Amino acid sequence: MIGIVVGTNRVGSKSRLVAAQLARIYSKLEQKVTIIDLGLMPKEAWSGTAFKKTPQSFLPIIRQTRDCQGLVFVFPEYNGSIPGPLKQYIDLLPRQEALEKKPVCLVGVTRGNFGTMRASMHLESILFYRRALIFPFSLYLPKIDELFDNKSFIEEANIQRKMMEQSKNFLEFIKRNHNACPF
């Protein structure tokens, strides 16, 4: 199963639309998909005591994450970095069993011209620290509002091709690294 992480809790985020489009692509590639929407993180995950004792309401998100063969992070860039909910999600995951040796793939979404390069570098360093297996071909989607142009999916053929190509190659990456994965 592929987990697609919506890396923000912002209402109306284009990251959710990109995640939905990627879910359709992975389904076409005959993959089971689960969406891990950080907009649905329980309020207890934000408690100051969440790091001492993992809230019971967060355990289903941990199981959902752990059960995935690979994770696709779809995230915007906020102030030159990743959104706080994405960092909180990663910080609350168990040390080794959730991300260590798990294949991960990055898809950055931004209104600007540079396609979340700074945020991607930050996220890669966090995931590297957590010993995830980082797929080396990130997808950057700059000028996201223009790509959607008041639609619920991206129609531009070149972007669709890139999304499909990244998805297929990520699945191959997962297969090649299967022996390294703890599942």
N, C-alpha and C positions, 0 to 999 in steps of 0.2 A: 504494500500500500504506500502511496505517495502522500505525504502531508504538505499542504500548501498553507504557509503561515502568513496571515494578513498582519503585517508588522506595524499596525497603528490602531488606535481606538477612535480616531477622528471620524465623526459622522460625515457621510457623503464622500469618503475617501475614494480616490481612483484606484488605490491599491486593491480594494475589494473587487472592483470591476475587472482588473487585470487578473486577480486570483481566480475569479469565476471563468474567465476566458481560458486560462491555463488548465483549470479543472476539466473543461470540455476537451481540450487538446489531449490531456493524459487519458481521458476516458476513450477517446478515439484510438489511442494507442493501446487500448485494452488493459488499462491500469485502474485499480481501485484507487479512489482519491478521498481524502478527508480534508476539510477546511478547518484550520485552527485560527479562529478569528479573535484577535486580541481585544476587539471591542466587546467581546463577551467574557473577558476575564472577570472572575468574581471580585466583588469589592474587598473581600478579605485578603486578596493578593496584594493589596496596597497598604495593609496594616503594618505598623512598625514592628510587630512581632512575627511577621510572616517568615522571616529568616531563621528565627529560633525554632519554630514548629510550623511545618508546611500546613496551610489551611486545608481542611478536609474538602472544601469546595474546589480546590485547585488540583486535587488528585486525578480527576478524570482528564484534565489537560495533560498531566504528566503521562498517564497511560496512553493517551492518544498519540503523544509525541514519541514515546518509547516504542510503540507498536509499528511505527512507520519505517519502511526500508530506506527512505530518503526524505529530506525536507527541502522544500522550495520556499525561500523567504522572499516575499513581495513586500517592499517597504519604500516609503518616501524618505527624502532627506529633510530633516528639521534642523535649522541653524547649523548646518555643516556636519551633522551627525545623524545617528539613528533616533527614532522616537523613543521616549522614555518607556512606554509599555513594552516595546520589543526588548529593551535591556532588562526590564523587570521580569519578563517571561523567561529569558535565558538565565537570569540570576536565581530564579526559583526552581529551575529544573535540577534534579539530582545530579551530583557531580559527574559520575562516570556513565551510568547506565543510559542517560538520555541523549547525550551528544557525542561521546567518545567513539571514534571510528564510524560515525554515522555520516553518510554522504549528504552534503548540503549544496544547494544551488542558490544563486542570488539574482533577483530581478529588481532593479531600482526604478522608481517612478518619481518624476519630478516635473514641476512646471517650468523650471529653468532650462538652460541650454546644455548643462554638463552631465545630466543623467546620473546623479547621485554618486559620483566617483568618490567624494570625501566620505560620505556615509558608508559606502561599500568597503572602503579601506578600514574604517573603524569596526564594522561588523566582521570583516575577515579576521582582524586581529583578535577579536573576542572569541570567534569560533575556533581559530587556531589555538588559542589558549585553552579552550575546552576540548581540544583534540579531535574536532570534527574533521572529516575528509572533505575539503573544499573543492568543488568542481571548478576548474580553472577558466571557464568561459561564462562570465556574468553577462546579463542582458541589461542594458541601460535604456530607459525610455524617457528621453527628455521631451519637453513641450507636450506633456501628457494631455492637457486640455484640448490642444489642436488635434491630437491623435483620436480622441473620442468624439470631438465635434458634435456634442449633444446626442450621442448615441450611447448604448450600454456596452458596446464592444468596439475594438479597434478593427477597422476594415482595411487599412492600408496593407496591400499585398506583401510588401517588403518586411513589415513588422510581423505579420502573420507567419511568413516564411522563417524569420529569425526565431520566433517563439516555438515553432514546430521543430526547427533544427536543434535548438537548445534542449528541448524536452527529449527528443530522441537520443541525443548525445548524453544527456544526464542519465537516462535509463541504462545506456551502455556502461557509463561510469559506475553505476550501482552494481551492475553484473560483474564488471572487472574487479571490483573491490569487495565482492560478496564474502570472501574468506576473511577479510579484515573486520567485517561487521559482526557485532555481538549477537545478532538474532539468527 
